[in-house]
Amino acid sequence: MSAPKLAEVRQEYQSLFNSCIITKPAAVQEVVDPILANQKRYEKVAKSSGVPWFVIAVIHNMECSLNFNEHLHNGDSLKKKTVNVPAGRPPGWDGTGTWEESALDALSFDNLTAWVDWSIAGCLYKLEGYNGWGYRGHGIHSPYLWSFSNHYTSGKYVSDGVWSSSAVSGQCGCAAVLRRLVEMGKISFSDQPLAKPDMPPPVRYSKTKPTDPEQFAAAEALQTWLSGFSGVFVAVDGVAGQRTSDAFKLVTGHYLDGDPRA
């Protein structure tokens, strides 16, 4: 399938990211933690390439499972040029170069170094393009972006050009990782304006998970409601703590009842 224009899918990406709910939070966190531990390595490549460090990180996870002994292009070993598509990269590679050097070639080869729109939509557009547009032809959201979130259930290319509607991706999608990073306050997207707020459900500030099912459901409902606002990202986990209270203040102008900062 040919690539759509960004203008044609910008609103789709924004809507999906704003409504994204992580369905496997523990598995996503297992990816996020080592990404943050190696943030400086990604930032080094970001400085040379102009590609945001977190975009490089999520590609590294999908292509190499965060292994720094593999080419960012496709996960082939750094000991020699890539064998799989794209084969023969980087040109002149003799196996003695660094992961960072190979990563710069990968980002340049896929024209990410020439890209300037690093909004939420711009990031997701380039990430989906990095893997390919074939999932759109099957009417599903690409697991390369949305696996481990509410926007993906099943359907996967099990090998090059071989499609299975029942196969399920076992990798954590790029968008799920980015969503968790913004929920943690580790990254932000300044292009996301706030929408006009409606009346939220009543919830009190709490650092712990409520034991009362109704209070837990109310906290989840509040977090889901807050997540519907552009530029506001909170985990839907039923714990109405500091991150939820911060988001509530951003939307309404005041903290949750019971927040000591109120």
CORDA-V919380 format. One record per residue. PSI is psi in whole degrees, 0 to 359 (NA if undefined). BURIAL is 1 if it has 24 or more other C-alpha atoms within 12 Angstrom, else 0. D_LAST is the distance of its C-alpha to the last C-alpha in whole Angstrom. Layout:
psi = {PSI,PSI}
burial = {BURIAL,BURIAL}
d_last = {D_LAST,D_LAST}
This chain:
psi = {136,155,133,165,148,320,332,337,3,311,325,311,316,316,316,318,319,329,7,129,124,124,345,72,322,318,321,318,328,337,318,319,309,332,313,325,331,21,321,326,319,322,326,315,324,320,323,332,335,2,131,143,325,334,316,319,316,328,318,321,314,321,329,3,36,21,120,8,15,152,135,336,314,5,4,159,142,352,343,175,159,145,319,173,128,126,154,23,152,155,136,7,129,9,0,357,172,164,320,319,316,321,320,321,318,315,323,317,323,15,23,333,342,357,142,345,93,36,176,310,318,320,310,326,312,326,317,319,328,322,330,157,9,331,331,329,342,4,25,161,137,128,340,331,312,2,143,22,172,353,6,136,303,172,124,146,114,343,176,115,0,115,140,122,341,342,145,131,135,5,152,120,155,315,325,320,315,321,317,322,322,327,327,353,19,334,165,160,108,350,356,106,155,142,168,127,151,181,122,163,149,123,139,150,137,136,353,162,127,144,338,121,324,320,321,314,322,320,317,320,319,315,322,318,315,322,345,351,132,131,2,125,112,149,138,85,3,1,104,67,212,315,319,318,321,316,321,319,322,323,317,342,358,157,168,151,135,348,125,344,349,NA}
burial = {0,0,0,0,0,1,0,0,0,0,0,0,1,1,0,1,1,1,1,1,1,1,1,1,1,0,0,1,1,0,1,1,0,0,1,1,0,1,1,0,1,1,1,0,1,1,0,0,1,1,1,1,1,1,1,1,1,1,1,1,1,1,1,1,1,1,1,1,1,1,1,1,1,1,1,1,1,1,0,1,1,1,0,0,0,0,0,1,1,1,0,0,0,0,0,0,1,1,1,1,1,1,1,1,1,1,1,1,1,1,0,1,1,0,0,0,0,1,1,1,1,1,1,1,1,1,1,1,1,1,1,1,1,1,1,0,0,0,0,0,1,1,1,1,1,1,1,1,1,1,1,1,0,1,1,1,1,0,0,0,0,0,0,0,0,0,0,0,1,0,1,1,1,1,1,1,1,1,1,1,1,1,1,1,0,0,1,1,1,0,0,0,0,0,0,0,0,0,0,1,0,0,1,1,1,1,0,0,0,0,0,0,0,0,1,1,0,1,1,1,1,1,1,1,1,1,1,1,1,1,1,1,1,1,1,1,1,1,1,1,1,1,1,1,1,1,1,1,1,1,1,0,0,0,1,1,0,0,0,0,0,0}
d_last = {52,52,48,47,45,42,41,43,40,37,35,36,35,31,31,32,30,27,28,29,28,29,32,32,29,31,34,32,30,33,34,31,31,35,34,31,33,36,34,36,39,38,36,40,41,39,40,43,43,40,39,35,35,33,36,38,37,37,40,41,40,42,45,45,43,41,44,45,49,49,49,46,49,50,49,53,54,53,57,58,58,56,58,56,55,55,58,59,56,55,59,61,58,60,58,57,54,50,48,46,49,50,46,47,50,48,46,48,51,48,47,44,44,45,42,40,37,35,32,31,34,37,36,36,40,41,40,42,45,45,46,48,47,49,47,46,50,49,46,44,41,42,41,41,37,36,38,35,33,33,35,38,41,44,47,48,51,52,54,55,56,56,53,52,50,50,49,45,43,42,41,37,37,36,33,31,31,30,27,26,26,23,21,21,20,24,25,24,26,26,28,26,24,21,23,22,19,20,18,17,18,15,14,12,10,13,15,18,20,21,24,24,26,24,20,22,23,20,18,21,21,18,19,22,21,18,21,23,22,24,22,20,21,19,21,22,22,20,18,14,13,11,14,13,10,11,13,12,10,13,15,13,11,7,6,7,7,7,5,5,4,0}
